[in-house]
Amino acid sequence: MSENFAFLLPVVLTLFGVAFLVVGRFGNRAALFWGAGYLCAALGFLAPLLEVIVPVPVVAMVADAAFLAAFLFYSHGLVTHFEAPRLVGLRLAIAAIAYAGTTYAVLIAGSLRCELFINDIACSLLMLVAMLSSWRRPRNWLDRALLCAVIFVMLETTVRTIVFFVMAGTLAMGEFIGSAYAYIMQITATIGALVLALTALSSVALRIVERHRKAAEEDPLTGLLNRRGFEQFIDENGRAAKKEAAIIVADIDWFKSVNDCYGHAAGDNVIREVAALLRTLSWPEVAVARFGGEEFIAYLPNCRLPDAHTLANAVRLALSERNLERIGIDRAITASFGVAVTAAGDHTIHDAISRADRLLYLAKSSGRNRVVSNAADTSVASTPKLFVVRDDAEAHSRR
């Protein structure tokens, strides 16, 4: 039975190591470190096979180095996953001091108890440092499960090591492989490896899915939502608004002339400037998206028309007064805005978006650099009244 476990554990560790490396090819650096750690751990458990060709002390030194390297990689994978402080110097110092201690225990003192105690406690310390560094970084329940798995591995390693240190007696190094302790270690290490690997793989996989979803729903130039991301946000959150929601549609004025006069790189910088201003919209749960080209849209749940109009005008003023010389633009850049709110007869939010879009084009045709908002009572079939903020007057004027 002991021989079966001695064969099974390196196979399990190797399989997990390969799985992490495969996942790491999808752009997750933490998975690469986890994979390297599991392969090092597999090497550590395979080290006793070297006893047929090298002395036992050499086997012990190889195994100790492999396990320390494994936990160094585990701990680095953990802090990389959580984007926590790396503390590389501290972790390397712990590993170096531990290896020096195990070298003394093996080559000079000849103490198996001291060797395993130093090595295993150092492995736990490496994980402890990484865990404390990452403690406040979990994003979801899988991240918290990963930290719990790390705690389990630390406790299993520490308790087992202390019990062995107290009860091992004068067990010689050459007798370790066939000992009851080695058998128990293989069982508990297998459990720990499974728990840690499954939670780490799940957490890493979720990060990869989230990253690809973000890439699919985010505009790469501005970091705002793209059309797909905006639609997804509306589907998930649009029905939560208990009162009317507002839509602000914005379009940069004369944007083609910016590209023609200053180049497309300058045009991209202007788009980023407008996006940065739209991010300043101070409204709970606001969603801002770039719908393509120089057009933007903002969704403000539970927002009345006057409030949305005021917010849009604040962005308009901030843009027109913004000094853009630092990005190579020596003239003012303006934008036009259309603002609408949802109505009782709307089938979807797209009805309000369509109204805001029509009002935007009215702002464009009325001279640009202005906010036009629909103030009509939608229950009355009449020509809409409009609030217009002109470029030469800051007050609302009724049109």
N, C-alpha and C positions, 0 to 999 in steps of 0.2 A: 504493500500500500504506500509506504514512504517513497519507494522508487517511482511509483506511478505519479505521485504528486510532484516529485523532483523533476519529472519529465513534463508534466502538464503545465506547471506554472510558467516556465520560460516560453512555452508555446502560446499561452494566453497573453502574456506580456508582449510577445512579438507581434501577435495579431492586432492587438490594440495599438502598438507603435506604428504599424503599417497603416492602420485605419486613420490615425491622426495625421500621418504624413500625406495621405491621399486627400483628407479634408483640407490640409494646409495649402494644397495646390490651388484652392479656390480663393487664395488671398488672405488667409487668416494666419498671422505669424504665431499667435499663441499655440495653435494646433501643431506647428512644427516643433516647438519646444516640448510640448507634451509628448509628441511622437518620439523625439530623441530621448526623452526621459524613460519612456517605456522600453525602448530598445536597450538602453544602458542597464536598466533593471533586469531585463532578460539575460544580458551578458553576466551580470552579477550572480544570478542563480545558476548559470551554466559553468561558472568558474570552477566548481569542484571537479568537473570532468578533466581538468588539467592535471589532477593529482597523479595520473599515470605517467606523466612526462616531466613534471617539475615538482620541486619540494613543496610541502604543505604551506610553509610561510609565504612563499611566492603566490600561491593560490589565494591565500588570505588577503594579501596586499592588492591583488587584482580585483577580488570581489569587493573589498572596501572602497577602492577607487571607483568602481562601477556604480556602487550604490550611492556614494556621495555625488557623483556626476548626475545620476538619475534624479536625485532630489534637488540638485541645483537647477536642472532643466525643469522639473515640476514647478519649483518656486518661481522660476523666470516665466514659465508659461502662465502662472497665476497672475503675476503682476502685469504681464503684457495683456492678458485677457481683460483685466479690470482697468487698464491704463493707469495704474497706480505707480507711486514712486518705486524705482527699481531696487535701490539700495544694493547695487551690485557689489560694491566694495565690502559691505558688511557680510553679505552672504559668502563671498569668496574667502573672506578672513575666517569665518566659521568653518568652512570646508578645509581650508589649509591647516588650521590649528587641529582640527579633528584628525586629519590624515597624519599629521606629525605625531599625534597621540597614539593612533592605532599602529603606526610604524614602530614606536617604542614598545607598545604592548606586545607586538608580534615578534619583533627581531631581538629585543633585549629582555623584556620581562617574561615573554612566552606565556602570557595570560590571555586565554580565550575570553574569560569573563570581562576583562578590561577592554579588550579589543571590541567586542560586540557592544558593550555599554557605551563606549565613546562614539563609535560609528553611528549607532542607532539614535542616540540622543542628539547627535549633531544633525542627523537627517530630520528629526522632529523640529529642531531649532530653525533649520532652513525654511521649513513650511510655516513655522510660527511667525517668522519675520515677514514672509510674503503675505500671510493671512492678515496680520495686523496692518500692513501697508494697504491692503485691499478692503478692509473691513467695512468702510462706508461707501463702497463703490457699486454694490449690486444694483442692477436695473430691474430685475424681475425675480420671480420665485425660483427659476432655474439657477440663477446666479447665487441665490441664498442657499439652495440645495448643494451647490458646488462647495461653498464655504463650509457647510455642515459635513460634507464628505471629507474635506481636508481635516477638519477637527477630528473626525472618526479615525482617519489614518494616523494622525499625530497621537491620539490617545492609545490606539492599538499598539503602535510602535513603542511608545514610552512605557506603558504598563507591562507589556511583554518583556521588554528589556530589563526593567527593574526586578520583575519576578525571576527572570533567568539569572540575574546578577546575584540575587539572594540565595537561590536554590541550586545553582550549577555546581557548586563545590569545586572539585579539582578536575573537572572534565577537560581532557586534553584536546588540542586542535584537531588531531587526526581522528578523534572519536566523535566529532561534531556532526558529521553528515548522517550517521546512523542513530543519532540521539533522539529522544522524545521531543526535545526542544526544537530540533530542526524540523521534525514532522509538524509540530504545532505552528511553527513559524510559517511553514509553507501553506497551511490551511488559512491562517489569519491573513497572511499576505495576499493570498488569492482573493479572499473576500474584500480586503481593502482595495486591491487593484481593480476589481470589478466595479465596486461602488464609485471609486474615484473616476475611473475611465468612463463609465456610463453617464455620470453627471457632467463631467467635463465635455464629453462629446456632444451631449444634448445642448449644453450651454453655448458651446462653440458653434454648433449647427444653427442655433437660433440667431446668433449674432450674424452669421453669414446670410441667413434669410432676411433679417432686418436690413442689412446693408444693401442687398440686391433690391429689396422693396423700396428703400430710400432712393436708390439710384433710378429706379423706374418711375418714382413719383416726384422727383425733385429736379428743378431746372439747374443744370450744371453751372451756368454762368452766374446766377444770382443767389442760389441756395434757396429760393422760394419754391413753393409747390409748382409743378407743371400742370397742364390741363388734366392729365390723368390723376395726379395727386389731389387736385382740387375736387374733381368729381368724386373720388373716393372719400375725401373728408366730408363732403356734403352728404353722401350716402350714409356715412356713419354717425354724423353729428347734426345734420340739418333738421331732423325731426325733433331734436331735443329742445329747440327754441319754443318757448311757450307764448311769446309775443311776436310782433312783427320783426323780421330780419331785414337788414339793409344790404344792398349791393352797390359797390363803388367800382366803376370801370374807368380806367385812365389810359390815356394814349399820349406819348411824347409828341409835341408839336414839331413839324418840319424835320422829322428825324432823318429823312433821306439826305437832306442838305448837310446834316452833321457828318454822315458817312462820306459824302462827296467832298466836303471841305477839309475834314480832319482825319479821315481814314476810318476803317472799320474797327481798329483797336480802340480809337477814341469813342466811337459809337458804343462799343461794348462797355467802356467805362461809364458812359452816361447812363446806360441801362442799369448798371450796378448802383449808381448814385440814386436813381429813382427807386430802385428796390430797397435800398437802405432807408430812404425816407418813408416808404410805405410800411416798413417794419416798425416804425415808430408810432403807428396808429395805436393809440391807447384805448383799447377796448377788450373786455374779457373774451377769450376764446376766438379772437379774430383769426381768419385764415386769408393769407395773401398769396396770390399765384401770378406767375407770368404766363399769359395765354399764348405767347408766341410773338416774335418780332419785338415791337415797342409797346405792346398792349398788356395791361395788368388788370387784375380784378381782385377785389377784397370782399369777403363775406363777414358781416358783423351781426351775430345773433342777438336777438332781443334789443334791437337798436331802432329808435325812431328816426324819421326822416330829418328833422332839424339837427339831431346829433350827428348823423352821418354826413350831412351837408357841411357842418362846421369842421369835422375831421378832414374831409376831402379838401376844403378850402385851406386848412392849415398846411397840408402837404403841398398844395399848389403854391402858396406863398413862400414856403421854405425852399422849394425848388427854384422858383423864379429869382430869389435873392441869393442863391448859393453861388459862391465863388468857385469856379471850376478850372481856374488857371493851373492848378496843380496836376490836372489830368490833360492839360494841353488845349482846353477850350477857353477862348478869350471873349465869349459872348454869353448872354443869359440863355438858359434852356428853360422852356416852359412846357406845361402839359395841360391837356383838357380832360375834364371829368364829367361823367354822367352818373347820377345817383338815383336809385329807385328803392322802394321797399316792397316786401311781399304784400299780397292782397288776398282777401277772403276767397276770391274766385280763381286764384292761381291753381293750376294742376301740379306744377313742380316749381322749384326755385328758378328753373330756366325761364319761366315767364317773367320774373323780376329781372333776370339777367338781360333778357331781350329788351325790356323797357329801358334799363340803364344804358344798354348799347345804343339804342335810338337817341337817347338824350345826349350821349357822348358825341354822336355825329352832329347833333344840333349845336352842341358847344363848338365843334370844329367849324361848322358852316357859319356860326355867328361871330367868328373872329378869333377863336382859340384862346388859350390861357384863361379859362373860366370854368366854373362849376355850374352845371345845369341839373336841377333835380325836379322830379315830378311831385307836385303838391296836390294832385287831383284826388278827389274822393272817388275811388274806383267803383263804388256802387252806383255812381251816376254816369250815364252814358253821355258824356259831354267832352268838349275839347279840353285837354289837360291844361291846367295852369302850371306855370313854371317859376321856380326860383332860379335866378341867374346871378352869379358873382362874376363881374367883369374884370378885365385886367386893369382898368383905370378907376375902379371903385371897390372898396372892401366891403361895404354894406350890402345886404341883400336888397335887390330891387325887384319888384313884381313886374312880370312881363305878361 
